[in-house]
Amino acid sequence: MFVISGCSASRPTALQQAETFPHRLEQAEIRRFQAMMLMDRAAPGDREKAQALLAEALETYTRIGMLRHIEITRTLLSLGIGERSPSTGLGEYLG
């Protein structure tokens, strides 16, 4: 478990719970938010984990036709660790 900005996030638990949600959008959102937290944390290996989560989210967004979410996720995929900031023009949590 790790803590970011006063929130705790347990990746395995969140993803396990997401799989039980009937809505694919929620599963993709959890993956995208987890990836963003990893990008902010920027520990060794976080970039690779974040990229994998974003790729999974992108696949789901594409499948269900969420155009703005596709755009946001593609932008996140192009960023490096530590590059996600308000200056990207994407907002604090792109939500």
N, C-alpha and C positions, 0 to 999 in steps of 0.2 A: 504494500500500500504506500502511496505517496500523497503529499499534501501540496496543493497549489492554490495560492490566493485564498487561504482560509477554507478551502473545500477539500474534502478527502475524496480520493478516487481510487477504487480498486478495480483495475482493468478486468481481471477474470470474472469478478462478480457482476460488473456492469454488463459485460458482453454475454454472460450466461443468462442474465435476466432479459437482455434484449432479444435473445433467441426465443423466449417464451411469449414475447409481444406479438399479437396478431398483425400488427401493422408494420410493413417493411420500412416505411419512412422512419419510424422510431428506431429501428435497428441501424439504419444508415446514420441517423443523427448521433446516436451514441458513439458509433465508430469515428465520425468526424470530430466530435467534441473530445474524445479520448486522444485522437491524433493531435489536435491542437494543444492539449495539455502536455503531451510528450514534446511537442515542438517548443513549447515555452520552457519546459524543464531542461531540455538539451543535455541530458546525461548520455554517456556512451551507449550506443545502440538505439537511442530514442528515435533518431531520424529514420532508420530502417523500419522500426515498428510503426511509426507514424505513416510512412509511405504505404505500407501494407494495409493499414486500416483505411487510409484515404482511397486506395484502389478499390477496396471492397465497397466502401460507401459510394464511390463513383459508379460502380457497376449497378448498384441498386437504384441510385438516382436516375441513371440512364434507362433502366428497365421500366421505371414508373413515370418517366417523363417530367422530372423536376428540373426544368431548365436553369433557373437561378442557382439551385443547389449544385448542378453540374458545373456551372461557371465558377462558383466559390471553391468547389473541391479541386478543380483543375488549377486554379490560382494557388491554392495551398500546396498542391503537388509540386508546383514550380519553385516554391520557396525553400530556402535552407533553414536549418535550425537557427533560431534566434532572429529570423527575419520577419516573423509575424508580429506586426506592431500596428498601432493606429495609423501610422504614416502610410500603410499599404492602401488605405482608403476602404478597407473591408470591414471596419468596425471592430469593436472589442472582441466579440466572440462569433461574429459572422452569423448570428442567429436571427 
